[in-house]
Amino acid sequence: MNPIRNHLIFCLIPLGLVACAIKAPENASPEIPVAWKNAAAFPSASAKRDISRWWNHFDDTTLNHVISDGLANSPDIASAASRIRESRARRNEEASSLLPFIGGSTASNSSWLKTRGLSEVSDTRYSADLNASWEVDWFGKNRSSVEAASARIDAATENFNSVQASLAAEIATAYTNLRANETRMMVLRNIVKSREQTAQLATWRQQAGETDSLESSQALSSLEQARAGIPALEQAIGQGKNLLSLLCGREPGSLDSLLTSGKSTIPYPARSLAIGIPADTIRQRPDVRLAGWQLVAAVANSRSAEAERFPSLNLTGNLGITALSAGKIFNPQTTGAGLVAGITSPIFDAGRIRSNIEALGEAQEQAVQTYRSAVLTGLSEVEDALIACRRSAERLEILEKATQLARESDQLARQRYEAGEIDFLAVLDSQRTLLGLEDSLISSRTDRTTAYIRLYQGLGGGWSAAS
């Protein structure tokens, strides 16, 4: 017996993917913690919480429309749905091996015979045959193949769910980045307007003889430097809109009217997100469920291969009819039947069956390790997202205070410059500081929203069985 079978499907029992319990080594499954390590700031939720449409919690109707459009029109979603239908057809093909095969044929044969009077007489015979064959599944080889095919249907279904969850997260992330760049553009245009006023003032002061040309040149240089950032942001915004169209399975520009109709602010996540325990998350994540069903299929394939070592019973039968005229073809006297039973057993196959069992046993071991990896990846992604949510919120709070102070400092510096109390270098320094902090603040808000998107995805949200 292959030692890989000792692993079997230990990890699928908590997911409800199998009906019977199979013993497994204690170290075969990764240990799932009782609670999240970094969830101190998040309240706990019951296992029945619904995060299938988590993007609704961001209170952005445009985001909701874009994700709904993507889930309805994406080629990736259509391809994943097609794989489900293909898997069902493959299962039906495998299931046909459990039933007898029945075939039939009809024929007529004519010949011409010469009589003693040298005349020709035709001799026509009519025949019909009905034959059947059936391999009795003594040791479950065919049943195991059907079980493997059925598990592949469930794996294809979970792949569809996984594609849904990933696509929703990708669209939300791309949408957040687009809104972040639009916010940067708004901030930059305000800064350009402010620097235009400062440059104009510097020019007037030079013309009045209060300052030399250096101050005016510095003000104009600062203005052009700010203006230089506009084309790059326009490029990023245009490419961001095209990316969203691509993710939604639409041609470039098809979403522009929708994207410009709503608010152009960065989506704001819900202030309090309730999360469940790790075991609930593992049950919810479609990638883990996918790996589980792939393991079920691998186990069934191994069982089918092992059954090839044992004898098989084949039953064949036929029903033949031969008559001299078409009208007598259904006469019972013209009918003959036969039934043959045969047992076949492998005697010498040059190690083919043994090698196939070993290969499928290793494939099963790979499926075990793939499942272990999926569980560990799920736990790690949630912990990483929890850390990112907490730290990005802390950084955002600090940057909001710093940016507000920088805005007040910049306003005061411009007022003192207009009053002639300070030179332009002090104004230039305050402008640079403010621009850097404004960009950092936007990046921090983007990081916080992205962290929540990853957290929802890590918790297994973004799909539902009804969709």
C-alpha positions in Angstrom: 0.0 0.0 0.0 1.4 3.4 -1.0 2.3 5.4 2.2 1.0 8.6 0.6 -2.5 7.2 1.3 -1.8 7.9 5.0 -2.3 11.6 4.3 -5.6 11.2 2.4 -8.1 14.0 2.9 -7.5 15.0 6.5 -7.9 18.7 5.8 -11.2 18.5 3.9 -13.3 17.4 6.9 -13.4 20.9 8.5 -14.6 22.3 5.1 -17.5 19.9 4.8 -16.1 18.7 1.5 -16.4 15.0 2.4 -19.0 13.0 4.3 -16.7 10.5 6.0 -13.8 11.0 8.4 -10.4 9.5 7.4 -7.6 9.2 9.9 -4.5 11.2 9.2 -1.2 11.9 10.9 -1.3 14.8 13.4 1.4 16.7 11.5 -0.3 16.3 8.1 -2.3 19.4 8.4 -1.0 22.9 9.3 -2.2 24.1 12.7 -4.9 26.7 12.4 -4.7 29.3 15.2 -7.7 30.0 17.4 -7.6 33.8 16.8 -5.8 36.3 14.6 -2.6 37.6 16.1 -3.0 41.2 14.8 -6.8 41.6 15.1 -6.8 43.7 18.3 -8.4 46.7 16.7 -11.1 44.7 14.9 -14.2 43.2 16.6 -15.1 39.6 16.1 -18.0 38.4 13.9 -20.0 35.3 13.6 -19.3 32.7 10.9 -22.5 33.8 9.1 -21.3 37.3 8.3 -21.7 38.2 4.6 -18.7 39.7 2.9 -19.6 38.4 -0.6 -20.1 41.9 -1.8 -17.7 43.7 0.5 -17.2 46.7 -1.9 -20.6 48.0 -0.9 -19.0 48.9 2.5 -16.9 51.6 0.8 -20.0 53.7 0.1 -19.0 54.4 -3.5 -21.8 53.8 -6.0 -19.4 54.1 -9.0 -17.1 51.5 -7.6 -20.1 49.2 -7.1 -21.2 49.7 -10.7 -17.7 49.1 -12.1 -17.2 45.8 -10.1 -20.7 44.6 -11.0 -19.9 45.3 -14.7 -16.6 43.5 -14.5 -18.1 40.4 -12.9 -20.8 40.3 -15.6 -18.6 40.9 -18.6 -15.0 39.8 -17.9 -13.6 37.1 -20.3 -11.9 35.5 -17.3 -15.2 35.0 -15.6 -16.7 33.5 -18.8 -13.7 31.2 -19.2 -14.0 30.0 -15.7 -17.7 29.3 -16.2 -16.9 27.3 -19.3 -14.5 25.2 -17.4 -17.3 24.2 -15.0 -19.5 23.1 -18.0 -16.5 21.2 -19.5 -15.9 19.4 -16.1 -19.6 18.3 -16.0 -19.4 16.9 -19.5 -16.2 15.0 -18.5 -17.9 13.6 -15.5 -20.9 12.4 -17.6 -18.4 10.8 -19.9 -16.7 8.9 -17.0 -20.1 8.0 -15.5 -21.1 6.2 -18.7 -18.5 3.5 -17.9 -20.7 2.3 -15.1 -23.5 1.4 -17.5 -23.6 -1.3 -20.2 -22.8 -0.4 -23.8 -25.4 -1.4 -26.3 -24.9 -1.3 -30.1 -26.8 -2.6 -33.1 -26.5 -3.1 -36.8 -28.6 -4.3 -39.8 -27.6 -5.7 -43.2 -28.9 -7.4 -46.3 -26.9 -9.7 -48.6 -28.0 -10.6 -52.1 -26.5 -13.2 -54.4 -27.5 -14.6 -57.8 -27.7 -18.4 -58.5 -28.0 -20.1 -61.9 -30.6 -22.9 -62.2 -30.4 -25.9 -64.5 -32.4 -24.0 -67.0 -29.6 -21.4 -67.0 -31.8 -18.8 -65.5 -30.6 -16.6 -62.6 -32.5 -16.6 -59.2 -31.7 -14.1 -56.5 -31.0 -15.2 -52.9 -31.4 -12.3 -50.4 -30.8 -12.7 -46.7 -31.6 -10.1 -44.0 -29.8 -9.9 -40.7 -29.9 -7.7 -37.6 -27.6 -7.8 -34.6 -27.9 -6.3 -31.1 -24.8 -6.5 -28.9 -24.0 -5.4 -25.4 -21.0 -5.2 -23.2 -20.5 -4.3 -19.5 -17.4 -4.2 -17.3 -18.5 -5.1 -13.8 -16.8 -2.6 -11.4 -15.8 -5.2 -8.8 -13.0 -3.2 -7.1 -14.3 0.4 -7.8 -11.9 1.4 -10.5 -14.6 3.1 -12.6 -16.4 4.5 -9.5 -13.2 6.1 -8.4 -12.8 7.7 -11.8 -16.3 9.1 -11.5 -15.5 10.4 -8.0 -12.4 12.1 -9.4 -14.4 13.7 -12.2 -17.1 14.9 -9.8 -14.4 16.4 -7.6 -13.0 18.2 -10.6 -16.5 19.8 -11.1 -16.3 21.2 -7.6 -12.7 22.3 -8.2 -13.8 24.1 -11.3 -16.6 25.8 -9.4 -14.2 27.0 -6.7 -11.9 28.2 -9.4 -14.8 30.3 -10.7 -15.3 31.7 -7.2 -11.6 32.4 -6.9 -11.6 34.3 -10.2 -14.6 36.3 -9.0 -12.8 37.3 -5.7 -9.5 38.1 -7.4 -11.2 40.2 -10.2 -13.2 42.2 -7.6 -10.0 43.0 -5.7 -8.1 43.9 -8.8 -10.9 46.3 -10.0 -11.2 47.9 -6.6 -7.4 48.4 -6.4 -7.2 49.8 -9.9 -10.2 52.1 -9.1 -8.5 53.3 -5.9 -5.3 54.1 -7.7 -7.3 56.0 -10.4 -9.0 58.1 -7.7 -5.7 58.7 -6.0 -4.2 60.1 -9.1 -7.2 62.2 -9.7 -6.8 63.6 -6.2 -3.1 64.3 -6.8 -4.2 66.2 -10.0 -6.6 68.3 -8.0 -4.0 69.0 -5.3 -1.3 69.8 -8.0 -3.6 72.2 -9.8 -4.3 74.1 -6.6 -0.5 74.3 -5.9 0.0 75.5 -9.5 -2.6 78.2 -8.9 -0.9 79.2 -5.7 2.5 79.4 -7.3 1.1 81.4 -10.2 0.0 84.0 -7.7 3.4 83.9 -5.9 5.3 84.2 -9.3 3.1 87.1 -10.3 3.9 88.8 -7.0 7.6 88.2 -7.5 7.4 89.7 -10.9 5.6 92.8 -9.6 8.2 93.2 -6.9 11.0 93.0 -9.4 9.4 95.5 -11.6 8.9 97.8 -8.6 12.6 97.5 -7.9 12.1 95.8 -4.5 14.0 92.6 -5.5 16.3 91.5 -8.2 15.6 89.1 -11.1 16.8 86.0 -9.1 13.7 86.0 -6.9 11.5 86.2 -9.9 13.4 83.5 -11.7 13.1 81.2 -8.7 9.4 81.8 -8.5 8.9 81.0 -12.2 11.1 77.9 -12.0 9.0 76.7 -9.1 5.9 77.2 -11.0 7.1 75.4 -14.1 8.3 72.5 -12.0 4.8 72.1 -10.6 3.3 72.3 -14.0 5.6 69.6 -15.3 3.8 67.0 -13.1 0.5 67.5 -14.8 1.2 65.5 -18.0 2.5 62.6 -16.0 -0.6 62.5 -13.9 -2.8 62.9 -17.0 -1.0 59.8 -18.4 -1.6 57.8 -15.3 -5.2 58.8 -15.1 -5.8 57.8 -18.8 -4.0 54.5 -18.4 -5.9 53.8 -15.1 -9.3 54.2 -16.9 -8.1 51.9 -19.7 -7.0 49.3 -17.1 -10.5 49.3 -15.6 -12.0 48.9 -19.0 -9.7 45.9 -19.6 -10.6 44.3 -16.3 -14.3 44.7 -17.1 -13.9 43.1 -20.5 -14.6 46.3 -22.4 -12.9 48.4 -25.0 -10.8 51.4 -23.9 -12.9 54.5 -23.1 -16.1 52.6 -22.6 -16.2 53.4 -18.8 -15.1 57.0 -19.1 -18.6 58.5 -18.7 -19.3 56.3 -15.7 -16.0 57.1 -14.0 -16.5 60.9 -14.5 -20.1 60.9 -13.3 -19.3 59.9 -9.6 -17.1 61.4 -7.0 -13.4 61.4 -7.6 -12.3 60.8 -4.1 -10.4 57.8 -2.8 -12.9 55.1 -1.5 -13.1 55.2 2.3 -13.3 51.8 4.0 -15.8 51.2 6.8 -14.4 52.4 10.2 -15.2 49.1 11.9 -14.8 45.8 10.1 -15.8 42.7 12.0 -13.7 39.6 11.2 -14.2 36.0 12.2 -11.9 33.3 13.5 -9.2 31.8 11.2 -11.1 28.5 10.8 -14.1 30.4 9.3 -11.7 32.2 6.9 -10.2 28.9 5.7 -13.7 27.5 5.0 -14.6 30.7 3.2 -11.6 31.2 0.9 -12.2 29.7 -2.6 -8.6 29.1 -3.3 -8.4 26.8 -0.2 -11.6 25.0 -1.2 -10.2 24.6 -4.7 -7.0 23.0 -3.4 -9.2 20.7 -1.2 -11.3 19.4 -4.2 -8.1 18.9 -6.2 -6.9 16.7 -3.3 -10.1 14.7 -3.4 -9.6 14.2 -7.1 -6.0 13.1 -6.6 -7.1 10.5 -3.9 -9.8 9.1 -6.2 -7.3 8.8 -9.1 -4.9 6.9 -6.8 -7.7 4.5 -5.9 -8.7 4.0 -9.5 -5.0 3.2 -10.4 -4.7 0.7 -7.5 -7.9 -1.1 -8.7 -6.2 -2.0 -12.0 -4.1 -4.6 -10.1 -7.1 -6.7 -9.5 -9.1 -8.9 -12.0 -12.1 -7.4 -13.9 -15.2 -9.2 -15.0 -16.5 -8.4 -18.5 -20.0 -9.5 -19.7 -20.8 -9.5 -23.4 -24.0 -10.6 -25.1 -25.5 -10.5 -28.5 -28.9 -11.0 -30.1 -28.8 -12.0 -33.8 -31.6 -12.3 -36.4 -31.2 -13.9 -39.8 -34.2 -14.3 -42.3 -34.8 -15.0 -46.0 -37.3 -12.1 -46.2 -37.7 -8.8 -44.6 -41.2 -9.8 -43.3 -39.8 -12.7 -41.3 -36.9 -10.8 -39.6 -38.8 -10.6 -36.4 -39.9 -14.2 -36.4 -38.7 -15.9 -33.1 -37.5 -18.9 -35.1 -34.9 -16.7 -36.9 -33.5 -15.4 -33.6 -30.3 -16.5 -31.8 -28.8 -15.1 -28.6 -25.5 -15.6 -26.7 -23.9 -14.4 -23.4 -20.2 -14.6 -22.6 -18.6 -13.8 -19.3 -14.8 -13.3 -19.1 -12.4 -12.5 -16.3 -9.2 -10.6 -17.2 -6.3 -10.0 -14.8 -2.9 -8.4 -15.4 -0.1 -11.0 -15.4 2.9 -9.1 -16.9 2.8 -5.5 -17.9 6.5 -4.5 -17.5 5.7 -2.5 -14.4 3.1 -0.2 -16.1 0.5 -0.4 -13.4 3.0 -0.1 -10.5 4.6 2.9 -12.1 1.2 4.5 -12.7 0.3 3.9 -9.0 3.5 5.5 -7.9 3.1 8.5 -10.2 -0.5 9.1 -9.0 0.6 8.6 -5.4 3.2 11.4 -5.8 0.5 13.6 -7.5 -1.6 13.0 -4.4 1.3 14.1 -2.2 1.7 17.2 -4.3 -2.0 17.9 -3.8 -1.6 17.5 -0.1 1.3 20.0 -0.1 -0.7 22.4 -2.3 -3.5 22.4 0.2 -1.1 23.0 3.1 0.4 25.9 1.1 -3.1 27.3 0.4 -4.0 27.2 4.1 -0.7 28.8 5.2 -1.0 31.4 2.4 -4.5 32.3 3.5 -3.5 32.7 7.1 -0.4 34.8 6.2 -2.4 37.1 3.8 -4.9 37.9 6.5 -2.3 38.7 9.1 -0.4 40.9 6.6 -3.6 42.7 5.8 -4.4 43.3 9.4 -1.0 44.7 10.0 -1.3 46.9 7.0 -4.7 48.2 8.1 -3.5 49.1 11.5 -0.1 50.7 10.6 -1.5 52.6 7.6 -4.2 54.1 9.8 -1.5 55.2 12.3 0.6 56.7 9.6 -2.4 58.4 8.0 -3.3 60.0 11.3 0.2 61.4 11.7 0.3 62.7 8.1 -3.0 64.4 8.4 -1.7 66.4 11.3 1.6 67.2 9.5 -0.1 68.2 6.3 -2.5 70.5 8.1 0.4 72.2 9.8 2.2 72.5 6.5 -0.8 74.1 4.9 -0.9 76.7 7.7 2.8 77.2 7.5 2.6 77.7 3.7 -0.2 80.2 4.0 1.7 82.1 6.7 4.9 82.1 4.6 3.1 83.6 1.6 1.4 86.3 3.7 4.8 87.3 5.3 6.4 87.3 1.8 3.6 89.5 0.5 4.3 91.8 3.4 8.0 91.8 2.6 9.0 90.3 5.9 10.8 87.2 4.4 12.6 86.4 1.1 11.3 83.9 -1.5 13.5 81.0 -0.4 11.4 80.6 2.8 8.3 80.5 0.6 9.8 78.0 -1.8 10.9 75.8 1.1 7.3 75.8 2.6 5.8 75.0 -0.9 8.1 72.0 -1.4 7.3 70.7 2.1 3.6 71.1 1.5 3.7 69.3 -1.9 5.7 66.4 -0.5 3.3 66.0 2.5 0.2 66.3 0.3 1.5 63.5 -1.9 2.4 61.3 1.1 -1.0 61.9 2.5 -2.7 60.7 -0.7 -0.4 57.7 -0.8 -1.2 56.9 2.8 -4.9 57.0 2.1 -4.5 54.8 -0.9 -2.4 52.3 1.2 -5.1 52.2 3.8 -7.9 51.5 1.3 -5.8 48.9 -0.5 -5.0 47.2 2.9 -8.8 46.9 3.5 -9.3 45.5 0.0 -6.6 42.9 0.7 -8.2 42.1 4.0 -11.6 41.5 2.5 -10.0 39.3 -0.1 -7.9 37.5 2.4 -11.0 36.8 4.5 -12.5 35.0 1.5 -14.9 37.7 0.3 -15.8 38.6 -3.2 -17.9 35.7 -4.3 -21.2 33.9 -3.4 -22.7 30.6 -4.4 -25.8 32.4 -5.8 -23.7 34.5 -8.3 
